[in-house]
Amino acid sequence: MIKVLSKSVREYKTASILSPVFVSLEVVLECLIPFIIAQLVNAIDVDVAKGEVIRMSEVWMYGGILIGMAFVSLACGALAGAFCAKASAGFAKNLRKDLYYKVQDFSFENIDKFSTPSLVTRMTTDVTNVQFAYMMIIRVAVRSPLMMIFSLVMTFIMGGSLGWIFVAVIPPLALLLLLIMKKAMPLFHRVFKKYDNLNESIQENVRGMRVVKSFVREEYEKEKFDRAATDVQMDFTKAERILAWNNPIMQFFFYGVLSTVLFLGSYMILKSNGATGVGEVSQLIVYGMQILMSLMMFSMVFAMIVMSMESARRICEVLAEESTIVNPENPITEVVSGDIDFDSVSFKYSAVAERYALADIDLHIKSGETIGIIGGTGSSKTTLVNLISRLYDATEGSISVGGHNVKEYDLNTLRNSVSVVLQKNELFSGTIKENLRWGNPDATDEQLIEACRLAQADEFIQSFPQGYDTFIEQGGTNVSGGQKQRLCIARALLKNPKVLILDDSTSAVDTRTDALIRKAFREYIPETTKIIIAQRTSSVEDADRIVIMDGGRINAIGTHKELLGKNPIYTEVYTTQNKASNDDMISGGGDGNE
């Protein structure tokens, strides 16, 4: 875990090293200051005991040394803090960047494994926890043990056998801290899983706010959020309650040791008849306080590390994940045609899944063909087309585009040549031009307008006061569903693809606009292979062939005329949508809707 996380330190290695270096210098000076004070006190004490005039030269000498050491210690502390802040903030920045870049390379299968809310939590809350832990490790975690070691050495130098009091404290204290860690870790493991559920609830509610309000379900959503938040609070309270034992345990040892040192130190002064100086004993107490304060600071670091260990594990889990879809060693960088071949293809979403989502798919599509796909909900229509652009890889069999297996292509080349308008249309915050140029960053204004004309989007765009410079809100909330779909189609056309896949991408437009879009496709991009997944038969009637999907298998393939009246699934869908009798359709009516 440390090895994985340390890779994100990179250019902040120098700051990460300099921070503990200056902390070490600060600790050395802080441990020497009480020693110099002891010498000053003893010198004054001797003069007073002898009834002599206090030698001011020694006072000024020791005072000057103390002031100089204090300023140097202050400077070291300030530099240590500055380097620590730079290193921890930079480490967090790199860690977020590494996580984000890693997620960008994930396949859909990887994304499904973690879930979106979980990935968001890992890139925000978890990284913040690890950042705080790293900050404490390179500063406080270095300072505390060094301060404890140097102070222990000084206690033996100045107090002799009294130093063993502090040594005796460490083992039981360490044992208690380990016990706290053992009890708290499983709770934090559970808490962060519940954080994912809480974020999922928030994300779902915000995205579906219009549905929530239209069904007047605000109170239900509030109760649902309260349950998730209370669940997190209960486990977090249990974990914090365990960690809260740190403070009273440290206070117990602190005051216990302090009382013991005061008692034995006073006894030693009285017994030695002045042989043991007041300066030694007074500074011994200072060193004792430094040791105990170091232990207390270490316990705080310990608590932070316990909290962040689960966050670190979750981050490493993402960084260690390898994408299930990668480029081959010598990829093909050109797709020559839109020919598509499915050869005995079967697919399931998980290796341990019992049921195949797709089974025994044999389908051959010629370049330039228009293929319609129809089927009931859950018939795996979307799954079928997702395999073409390698959003998923087939479990069995092979898929070829342009005469080559899709696994032989460079991923960018393949996905630029197979343009997919996904079932869930997504627009990003920015102008219409900026959204369209996702399809082609170098597209001219004329190319943008041409693509929008083909997608029947130019007319409504021109009606906006700012035209193509109109700002699109996050998720496209300020345009209608049909407008969003047409913008997404235009964006896909700008890629000038060999294969264009519309996954139910005209469901929100009226039948007239749908027909105009398909007409534009026939006239202006005849050489592009077009695959149209639709719920309406009118959207695929004029396709060269229609594929009927049922239960993850191909039920039938044919033209509108061939399927109507002969295929029960297609006939039922057509009948339901056109409210025509079976007899009329079978007898003559194959062209009744044309």
C-alpha positions in Angstrom: 0.0 0.0 0.0 2.8 2.4 0.9 4.7 1.5 -2.3 1.6 2.3 -4.4 0.8 5.6 -2.7 4.4 6.8 -2.7 4.4 6.9 -6.5 2.1 10.0 -6.2 4.8 12.0 -4.3 6.9 12.5 -7.5 8.1 16.1 -7.8 7.3 16.7 -4.1 10.0 14.3 -2.9 12.4 17.2 -2.0 9.7 19.0 0.1 8.8 15.6 1.7 12.4 15.1 2.7 13.2 18.7 3.8 10.2 18.8 6.1 11.4 16.0 8.4 15.0 17.3 8.2 14.0 20.7 9.5 11.7 19.0 12.1 14.8 17.0 13.3 16.8 20.2 13.7 14.0 21.9 15.5 13.7 18.9 17.9 17.5 18.9 18.6 17.4 22.6 19.5 14.3 22.2 21.6 16.0 19.4 23.6 19.2 21.4 24.1 17.4 24.5 25.3 16.3 22.9 28.6 19.9 21.7 29.1 21.3 25.3 28.7 18.6 26.6 31.0 19.7 24.0 33.6 23.2 25.3 33.3 22.1 28.9 33.8 19.9 28.0 36.8 22.7 26.0 38.4 25.2 28.8 37.9 22.8 31.3 39.6 21.9 28.8 42.3 25.6 28.3 43.2 26.3 32.0 43.4 23.2 32.5 45.6 24.2 29.5 47.8 27.7 30.9 48.3 26.3 34.4 49.0 28.3 35.8 46.0 27.1 38.3 43.5 25.5 36.7 40.5 27.9 36.6 37.6 26.1 38.6 34.9 28.6 37.6 32.3 27.4 34.0 32.5 23.7 35.1 32.5 24.3 37.2 29.3 26.2 34.3 27.7 23.6 31.7 28.4 20.8 34.1 27.6 22.4 34.9 24.3 22.8 31.3 23.5 19.1 30.6 24.4 17.8 33.5 22.3 19.9 32.4 19.3 18.7 28.8 19.6 15.1 29.9 20.0 15.3 31.9 16.7 17.0 29.1 14.9 14.4 26.7 16.3 11.6 29.0 15.2 13.0 29.2 11.7 13.4 25.4 11.4 9.8 25.0 12.6 8.5 27.5 10.0 10.4 25.9 7.2 9.3 22.5 8.3 5.7 23.7 8.2 6.0 25.3 4.8 7.6 22.2 3.2 5.1 20.0 4.9 2.2 22.0 3.5 3.7 22.0 0.0 4.4 18.2 0.1 1.0 17.1 1.5 -1.0 19.4 -0.9 1.1 18.3 -3.9 0.8 14.7 -2.9 -3.0 15.0 -2.7 -3.1 16.8 -6.1 -1.0 14.0 -7.7 -3.1 11.3 -6.0 -6.4 12.8 -7.3 -4.8 13.1 -10.8 -3.6 9.5 -10.7 -7.0 8.3 -9.6 -8.8 10.4 -12.3 -6.5 9.3 -15.1 -6.8 5.7 -13.9 -10.6 5.9 -14.1 -10.4 7.4 -17.6 -8.7 4.2 -18.7 -11.3 1.9 -17.1 -13.6 -0.2 -19.2 -17.3 -0.3 -18.4 -16.7 -3.5 -16.6 -14.2 -1.8 -14.2 -16.7 1.1 -13.6 -19.4 -1.4 -12.9 -17.2 -3.1 -10.3 -16.6 0.1 -8.2 -19.8 2.1 -9.0 -19.8 5.9 -9.7 -20.6 7.1 -6.1 -17.8 5.0 -4.7 -15.3 6.4 -7.2 -16.3 10.0 -6.3 -15.9 9.3 -2.6 -12.4 7.8 -3.2 -11.3 10.8 -5.2 -12.6 13.3 -2.6 -13.1 12.2 1.0 -10.6 9.3 0.9 -7.8 11.5 -0.7 -8.4 14.2 1.9 -8.0 11.7 4.7 -4.8 10.4 3.2 -3.5 13.9 2.7 -4.0 14.8 6.4 -2.3 11.5 7.4 0.6 12.2 5.1 1.0 15.7 6.5 1.1 14.3 10.0 3.5 11.5 9.1 6.2 13.7 7.5 6.0 16.3 10.4 4.4 15.2 13.6 5.2 11.5 13.2 8.9 12.4 12.7 8.9 15.0 15.5 7.2 12.8 18.2 9.6 9.8 18.2 12.7 12.0 17.8 11.5 14.3 20.6 10.9 11.2 22.8 14.3 9.6 22.0 16.3 12.8 22.5 14.4 13.8 25.7 14.9 10.2 27.1 18.6 10.5 26.5 18.7 13.9 28.2 16.7 12.5 31.2 19.4 9.9 31.7 22.1 12.5 31.4 20.5 14.9 33.8 18.5 12.6 36.1 20.2 9.3 36.0 18.0 6.5 37.1 14.8 8.7 36.9 15.0 8.2 33.1 13.7 4.6 33.6 10.3 6.0 34.7 9.7 7.2 31.2 11.0 4.0 29.6 8.6 2.0 31.7 5.6 4.0 30.4 6.1 3.2 26.7 5.3 -0.6 26.5 1.9 -0.4 28.3 1.0 2.7 26.4 1.9 1.1 23.0 -0.1 -2.0 23.9 -3.2 0.1 24.7 -2.8 2.0 21.4 -2.6 -1.2 19.4 -5.7 -2.5 21.1 -7.6 0.7 20.2 -6.4 0.3 16.6 -7.6 -3.3 16.4 -11.0 -2.4 17.6 -11.4 0.8 15.5 -10.2 -0.5 12.1 -13.2 -2.8 11.3 -15.6 0.0 12.1 -13.9 2.5 9.7 -14.0 -0.2 7.0 -17.7 -0.4 7.5 -18.1 3.4 7.7 -16.6 4.1 4.3 -18.8 1.6 2.6 -21.8 3.4 4.1 -20.3 6.7 2.8 -20.6 5.3 -0.7 -24.2 4.5 -0.1 -24.8 8.0 1.3 -23.2 9.6 -1.8 -25.2 7.3 -4.1 -28.4 8.5 -2.4 -27.4 12.1 -2.8 -26.3 11.7 -6.4 -29.5 9.8 -7.3 -31.7 12.4 -5.7 -30.0 15.4 -7.4 -30.1 13.7 -10.8 -33.7 12.7 -10.4 -34.9 15.9 -8.8 -37.5 16.6 -11.5 -39.0 13.1 -11.0 -38.9 13.5 -7.2 -40.8 16.8 -7.4 -43.3 15.6 -10.0 -44.2 12.6 -7.8 -44.1 14.7 -4.6 -41.6 12.3 -3.0 -39.5 14.9 -1.2 -40.4 13.6 2.2 -39.6 10.0 1.2 -36.2 11.1 -0.1 -35.6 13.0 3.1 -36.3 10.0 5.2 -34.2 7.8 2.9 -31.3 10.3 3.3 -31.8 10.5 7.1 -31.5 6.7 7.3 -28.3 6.6 5.3 -26.8 9.6 7.3 -27.8 8.1 10.6 -26.3 4.8 9.6 -23.0 6.5 8.9 -23.2 8.5 12.1 -23.8 5.4 14.3 -20.8 3.5 13.0 -18.6 6.7 13.0 -19.7 7.4 16.6 -18.7 3.9 17.6 -15.3 4.3 16.0 -14.7 7.7 17.4 -15.8 6.5 20.9 -13.0 3.9 20.7 -10.5 6.5 19.5 -11.6 8.8 22.3 -9.9 6.6 24.8 -6.6 8.0 23.4 -7.0 11.2 25.4 -7.8 9.9 28.9 -5.2 7.2 28.6 -2.6 9.8 27.6 -3.7 12.1 30.4 -3.5 9.3 33.0 0.1 8.4 32.0 1.0 12.1 31.7 0.0 13.1 35.2 1.1 9.8 36.7 4.6 10.1 35.4 4.8 13.8 36.2 3.7 13.2 39.9 6.3 10.4 40.2 9.1 12.5 38.8 8.2 15.4 41.1 8.1 13.2 44.1 11.4 11.3 43.4 13.2 14.4 42.2 12.3 16.3 45.4 13.4 13.3 47.4 16.8 13.2 45.5 17.4 16.9 46.2 16.8 16.5 49.9 18.7 13.3 50.2 21.7 14.6 48.3 22.1 17.7 50.4 22.4 19.9 47.3 24.5 17.5 45.2 21.6 17.2 42.8 20.9 20.7 41.5 17.5 22.3 41.2 18.3 23.1 37.6 18.6 19.4 36.8 15.4 18.4 38.5 13.4 21.3 37.1 14.6 20.6 33.5 14.1 16.9 34.1 10.4 17.7 34.6 10.5 19.7 31.3 12.0 16.7 29.5 9.4 14.5 31.1 6.7 16.8 29.8 8.3 16.8 26.3 8.3 13.0 26.3 4.7 12.7 27.4 3.6 15.5 25.0 5.4 13.6 22.2 3.5 10.5 23.1 0.3 12.5 23.1 1.0 13.9 19.7 1.9 10.4 18.5 -1.4 9.2 19.7 -3.1 11.9 17.6 -1.1 10.8 14.6 -2.0 7.2 15.4 -5.7 8.1 15.4 -5.4 9.9 12.1 -3.5 7.0 10.5 -6.2 4.5 11.8 -8.9 6.6 10.1 -6.9 7.0 6.9 -5.8 3.4 6.5 -9.1 2.3 5.2 -9.1 5.4 2.8 -5.6 4.4 1.7 -6.7 0.8 1.0 -9.7 2.0 -1.0 -7.5 4.3 -3.1 -4.9 1.6 -3.7 -7.7 -0.7 -4.8 -8.5 1.7 -7.6 -4.9 2.4 -8.5 -4.1 -1.4 -8.6 -7.1 -2.1 -10.8 -6.1 -2.9 -14.4 -8.5 -2.1 -17.2 -10.0 -5.2 -18.7 -9.8 -3.7 -22.1 -6.3 -2.6 -23.4 -4.6 -1.9 -26.7 -2.8 -4.8 -28.4 1.0 -4.6 -28.8 1.0 -3.7 -32.5 -2.5 -2.2 -33.0 -4.1 -1.5 -36.4 -4.6 2.3 -36.7 -7.1 2.4 -39.6 -10.6 1.1 -40.1 -11.0 0.6 -43.8 -14.8 -0.1 -44.0 -17.9 -0.5 -42.0 -18.3 -4.2 -42.4 -19.3 -5.9 -39.1 -19.2 -9.6 -38.3 -20.4 -11.4 -35.2 -19.2 -15.0 -35.2 -20.7 -17.2 -32.5 -20.6 -14.4 -29.9 -21.7 -14.9 -26.3 -21.3 -12.5 -23.5 -21.9 -12.2 -19.8 -21.1 -9.2 -17.5 -19.2 -11.2 -14.9 -17.0 -14.3 -15.0 -19.1 -15.8 -12.2 -22.5 -15.0 -13.7 -24.6 -18.0 -14.3 -26.5 -16.6 -17.3 -25.2 -15.2 -20.6 -26.6 -11.7 -21.5 -25.9 -12.6 -25.2 -25.7 -16.1 -26.6 -24.8 -17.6 -30.0 -24.9 -14.4 -32.0 -24.1 -14.7 -35.7 -24.7 -11.5 -37.6 -23.0 -10.1 -40.7 -23.5 -6.5 -41.8 -22.1 -5.0 -45.0 -20.6 -1.6 -45.1 -23.2 1.1 -45.8 -26.2 -1.1 -44.6 -28.9 0.3 -42.4 -29.7 -2.3 -39.7 -32.7 -1.9 -37.3 -32.7 -3.7 -34.0 -35.9 -4.2 -32.1 -36.7 -6.3 -29.0 -38.3 -6.2 -25.6 -36.8 -4.6 -22.5 -33.9 -6.7 -21.3 -33.4 -8.4 -24.7 -29.7 -7.2 -24.7 -30.0 -4.8 -27.7 -27.6 -2.3 -26.1 -25.3 -5.0 -25.0 -25.0 -6.2 -28.5 -23.9 -2.8 -29.9 -21.6 -2.1 -27.0 -19.4 -5.0 -28.1 -18.7 -3.4 -31.5 -16.7 -0.5 -30.1 -15.2 -2.6 -27.3 -17.0 -0.9 -24.5 -17.1 -4.6 -23.4 -15.2 -7.6 -24.8 -17.1 -10.7 -25.9 -16.8 -13.6 -23.5 -16.9 -16.1 -26.4 -16.6 -15.8 -30.2 -15.2 -12.9 -32.1 -16.4 -9.5 -33.5 -14.8 -8.0 -36.6 -15.0 -4.5 -38.0 -13.6 -3.7 -41.5 -12.3 -7.3 -41.8 -10.3 -7.3 -38.5 -11.0 -8.5 -35.0 -11.9 -5.4 -32.8 -9.2 -6.6 -30.4 -6.6 -5.9 -33.0 -7.4 -2.2 -33.3 -6.0 0.8 -31.4 -8.9 1.7 -29.1 -8.9 5.4 -30.1 -9.0 4.4 -33.8 -11.8 1.9 -33.3 -14.0 4.2 -31.2 -13.4 7.2 -33.5 -14.6 5.0 -36.4 -17.5 3.4 -34.5 -19.5 6.4 -33.3 -22.1 5.5 -30.6 -25.0 7.7 -29.5 -25.6 6.0 -26.2 -29.0 5.3 -24.7 -28.3 7.8 -21.9 -27.5 11.0 -23.7 -25.0 13.2 -21.9 -24.2 16.8 -22.6 -21.6 18.7 -20.6 -21.5 22.3 -19.3 -20.3 24.6 -22.0 -21.6 26.1 -25.2 -23.3 24.1 -28.0 -20.1 24.5 -30.1 -17.9 23.1 -27.3 -20.2 20.1 -26.9 -20.3 19.4 -30.6 -16.6 19.6 -30.9 -16.3 16.5 -28.7 -16.9 14.7 -32.0 -14.2 16.6 -33.8 -12.0 19.2 -31.9 -10.9 20.7 -35.2 -14.3 21.0 -36.8 -15.1 24.3 -38.5 -18.3 26.3 -37.9 -19.5 25.2 -41.3 -19.0 21.5 -40.4 -20.9 22.0 -37.1 -23.8 23.5 -39.0 -23.8 20.7 -41.6 -23.9 18.0 -38.9 -26.7 19.8 -37.1 -28.7 20.1 -40.3 -28.4 16.3 -40.8 -29.5 15.7 -37.2 -32.3 18.2 -37.5 -30.8 20.4 -34.8 -29.8 23.5 -36.7 -33.3 25.0 -36.7 -33.8 25.0 -33.0 -30.2 26.1 -32.3 -30.7 29.1 -34.6 -33.8 30.0 -32.6 -31.7 30.6 -29.5 -30.6 34.3 -29.1 -26.9 33.2 -28.9 -27.2 30.4 -31.5 -24.3 28.0 -31.4 -22.8 30.0 -28.5 -25.7 29.2 -26.3 -24.5 27.8 -22.9 -25.6 24.3 -22.0 -26.1 23.6 -18.3 -24.6 20.6 -16.7 -26.4 17.5 -18.0 -28.2 19.6 -20.7 -30.9 20.6 -18.3 -31.8 23.7 -20.2 -32.7 21.9 -23.4 -35.5 19.4 -24.0 -35.0 15.6 -24.3 -35.5 15.7 -28.1 -33.1 18.6 -28.5 -30.5 16.8 -26.4 -30.8 13.7 -28.5 -30.3 15.7 -31.8 -27.3 17.5 -30.4 -25.8 14.1 -29.4 -26.5 12.7 -32.9 -24.8 15.8 -34.5 -21.8 15.3 -32.2 -21.5 11.7 -33.3 -21.7 12.6 -37.0 -18.8 15.0 -36.7 -16.5 12.1 -36.1 -17.2 11.1 -39.7 -17.5 7.4 -38.6 -17.5 4.2 -40.6 -20.2 2.9 -38.3 -22.9 5.0 -36.7 -24.9 3.4 -33.8 -28.0 5.1 -32.5 -29.1 3.4 -29.3 -32.7 4.4 -29.0 -31.5 7.9 -29.7 -34.6 9.3 -31.3 -37.1 8.2 -28.8 -37.7 11.8 -27.6 -38.3 13.3 -31.1 -41.5 13.2 -33.0 -42.0 10.7 -35.9 -41.7 13.5 -38.5 -38.3 14.6 -37.2 -37.3 10.9 -36.8 -38.1 10.3 -40.5 -36.2 13.5 -41.6 -33.1 12.3 -39.7 -33.2 8.9 -41.3 -33.8 10.5 -44.7 -30.7 12.7 -44.2 -28.7 9.6 -43.3 -29.7 7.8 -46.5 -28.9 10.8 -48.7 -25.7 12.2 -47.1 -23.9 9.3 -45.4 -24.8 6.3 -47.6 -21.4 4.6 -47.2 -21.6 4.7 -43.4 -23.0 1.6 -41.7 -26.0 2.6 -39.6 -27.3 0.5 -36.7 -30.6 1.9 -35.2 -31.9 0.5 -31.9 -35.5 1.6 -31.6 -38.7 1.0 -29.7 -40.9 2.3 -32.6 -41.2 0.1 -35.7 -41.5 3.3 -37.7 -37.9 4.1 -36.9 -36.6 0.9 -38.6 -39.2 0.2 -41.3 -37.0 1.5 -44.1 -33.9 -0.3 -42.8 -32.2 -2.8 -45.1 -32.6 -5.5 -42.5 -34.3 -5.6 -39.0 -32.8 -7.8 -36.2 -35.3 -9.1 -33.7 -33.7 -9.7 -30.2 -35.3 -11.9 -27.6 -33.7 -13.1 -24.4 -30.2 -12.3 -25.5 -30.5 -14.2 -28.8 -31.4 -13.3 -32.3 -34.9 -14.3 -32.9 -35.2 -13.3 -36.6 -33.6 -11.2 -39.3 -35.5 -9.7 -42.2 -37.0 -6.6 -43.8 -40.1 -5.0 -42.6 -42.2 -6.8 -45.2 -40.6 -10.2 -44.5 -41.2 -9.9 -40.7 -44.6 -8.4 -40.6 -47.2 -11.1 -40.1 -44.6 -13.8 -40.0 -42.6 -13.0 -36.9 -44.8 -12.9 -33.8 -42.6 -10.4 -31.8 -42.4 -7.9 -34.6 -46.0 -8.3 -35.5 -47.1 -7.7 -31.9 -45.0 -4.6 -31.6 -46.3 -3.2 -34.9 -49.9 -4.0 -34.1 -49.7 -2.4 -30.7 -48.1 0.8 -32.1 -50.3 1.1 -35.2 -53.6 -0.2 -33.7 -54.2 -2.3 -36.8 -55.7 -5.8 -36.8 -53.6 -8.8 -37.6 -55.9 -9.7 -40.5 -55.4 -6.3 -42.2 -51.6 -6.5 -41.9 -51.3 -10.1 -43.0 -53.7 -9.7 -46.0 -52.2 -6.6 -47.5 -51.2 -4.5 -45.5 -47.5 -4.9 -45.2 -47.1 -1.4 -46.4 -49.9 0.1 -44.5 -47.7 2.5 -42.5 -45.5 3.5 -45.4 
